[in-house]
Amino acid sequence: VSAIKDVDDATQCGAAYFMVNCAHPDHFMHVLGGSEDEPCAKRIRGIRCNASRRSHAELDECETLDDGDPEELGRLYAEIIAKMPWLNIFGGCCGSDLRHVTEIARVVSKEVL
């Protein structure tokens, strides 16, 4: 969240919004908190989470990419949306495929629409 403040300060809030990309929810949710009272968190509008729990270093070194559990990823998206209901851009990244995106769409349609 401090990176958002740094970029906003350096650019006079030049970015329309920010996104979290290429990280499993376990890797970032403890940092975001998602408090609506936290202006920097409200600048995040989208997430594209990894299905894989591997770290970036592990992803760089792996020969095969694990795909995690699509239903679990959907549940994690529901938790994120509950903490950050202003999010409106969703997708998948490393390890995700149609099964994951379908589950994300199912959860988002229940939680957001």
N, C-alpha and C positions, 0 to 999 in steps of 0.2 A: 504494500500500500504506500510505503514511502516513495517508491519509484514513481507512482502516479503523481504524487505531490511535487516531486522534483521536476518531472516533465511539464506539469502544469505551470509551475513557477518559471521555468526556463522559456516557455512558449506563450505565456499569458493565456493559458487554457486553450491552446491552439488545436489540440486533438478533440474531435467531436465526442469520442468515447474510447474506452479501452476494452480489451478482451483478454481472457486467460486462454492460452492455447498450449497444447502438447505437454500436458501434465495430468496425472491421475488425480482425482479429487482428494485422495489421502495426502497428496503432496502440497496442497495449497489451502485447503479449507481452514486449517488452524490459524493461518495468517490473516485471512480475510475477515473472519468474524461475521461480516454481513450486517452489521448494525446500520439501520436506516439513518441513525444519527451521525454516522461517519461519512462525511462528504466524499472522501476519496473512494470508498467502496461503492458509492452510488454512481461513480464515473465508469464503473465496469458494467458493460451492457450485454456481454456475451461470453460464452464458454464453449470451448471445443476440447473436451477431455480425452485423455488416453484411456483406452480399455485396459492396457497393460499397466501394471503397478511398477514396472521396472524404472529405475532412475535413468536420467539421460545418459549417463556413462554406460550403464548396462545396455540400454537400447543401442548405443553406438557400437558396442562390442558383440551383440547377439547375432547369431546366424539365422535364427527363426524367431519370429515375433509372437509372443503369446497373446491370445485374444481375450483373456479375462472372461467374465460372466456377463452377458448382455443384460440379464434381469437385475443383477446387483448394480451394474452401472446405472440402469434406469432408476433404481431406488436412491442411489447417490445423487442423481440429478434432481429428484424430488426433494431431497434434503437441502440441496443448494438453492432451489427455487423457493423453498419455505423461508430460508434465511435472506434471500436476495430476490424478492418478487418483482423487481424492476427489470430483471434480465429479459431480453427479447431476441437474442440470437443464440442458437444452439447447434451443436454439431459434434462430430467425433474426430479423433486424431489417431495416434499410433495404436494399432491393434483393433481398431473398430472397423466394422463392415456393415452390411445392410441390416444384419440382426440387431446390432447396437443402435444404429440410427432409427430403426423401426421402434425399438423400445424407448429411445429418447423421445421420439415423436408422440408415442402413446402417453408417456408421463407428462410431457409438456402440454398436450391437449387437455389433460385432466386438470393440471395445476394452474395453467395460465389462461386458457380460454374459458 
